Amino acid sequence: MKASEKLEKLQVEQPLIPTPDGQMPAVLHHRTDTERKPGILLLMEACGLTQHIQDVAARIANEGYVVLTPDLYYRELPNNKFGYDEMEKGMAMMNRLNLGESMKNDLQAALTYLKSRSDVYPDKVGVTGFCLGGGLSFFTACKLPNEIAAAAPFYGMVLDEWIEAMPHITAPMYLFFGGVDPFIPRDRIQQIDARFKELGKDYTLIVYPDANHGFFCHERSSYNQAAAEDAWLKLTRFFQKHLKGNDR
């Protein structure tokens, strides 16, 4: 967050979202007024639903959105959040996730909850996320295309089967990558870019040449201030265009 950025007082709730595998905790940020707003599903990093992700949720909510951040590690409560110096533990938990039907059910449940709220426009819901959440933002666009109006993944690792599912994407997308990210090779980014072009999808893909994995997070050693500030500007403009473009 830039020093000049001021956050309004927000209301924070902790709903429990019903899923086929039990109750999934989440955190919800929104302004205290009751006006209806677009919704954002914000998906967490490999380290879990950390304070940093909640801080990002507050920043997005301050822009005039209702922001839901589900705890996708809820099956492994209570010890399912890790510091950035415990990345190996976070990666191990991430690797235990079922990225098939169970994940689709969890994301559908979160979207259903968000859209059911009286303060959310159900046809104006976007998704974004970082690291694990970036990959799952891509997953959502492929697997739940009719549930979202925009998607903005940050340095998400994309599985082969998700690339195969790209024809199903209907929402406009903005993808953010780092040029020196050791987890996402440049040829993978080029493959994703080429596939979007081939399919004629509405997308923008940006690579910050000197940015590493996690460049958006100021708590990580890989933080890149210039890339993070530019990406924040592009993210907010993207959601403004696609979720607030039509006056109501």
C-alpha positions, 0 to 999 in steps of 0.5 A: 500500500502506498503511504498516500492511500487512505482506506475508509472504515470497512465492515468485516464479517466472517461468514461460514459458507456451506460446501459438500465437504463442510463449512468453509470459513471466509472473510468479507470486506465491504463499505459500511453503506448499504448500496449495492456494489459489484463483488470480488472473489479474492483467492489466497496464496499458497501460505493461506488466508493470511493477514496480507490477503485480508489487507489486499481485500480491504484495499479492493473493498475501499474501491467500492466492491464487496470482497470475499476471501474464502479459506480454501485450506479449511479442510486442514484447520486450524494450523493452515496459515504460514509466514512467508519464511515457511513457504515450504509448509505452505507449498506442501499444503497447496500440493494436497489440494484437490484441484478437480471437482472439490475445488470447483465445488468450493469456488462455486459455493463461495460465488453462490454466497457472494451473489446471494447477498443483497448488497451485491450485483450478482451479474457483476462479480469478478475474481482475482488472486495471487500465486495459488489464487492466481492459478485458481482465478484462471481455473474459475474462468475456465470451469465456472465461466458463467459465474463471473464477469471478469478475471485477473490472475496474478502469477498463477501456475496454470495446469495443462488441463486448464489450458485445454479448457480455455475455449470455455472462457467467456469473461475478459481477463487480465493476467499479470506475470513476472519475467524472472518468476522461477515457478512459471517459465517464460515459455509457459507464459508464451503458450498461454498468450498464444492460446488466448490469441488463437481462441480470439478471447478478450484478454490482456497479458503483461509480463514485468521483466524484472519481477519475481514470483510474489512481486505484489506482496510487500511482505515478501523478499520478491516485492517489486514496488514499481511492478506492484504499483503499476499492477494495482492501477491496471487491476483497478481500471480493469475491474472499473471497466468490466464491473462498473462500466454500466451505470445503474 
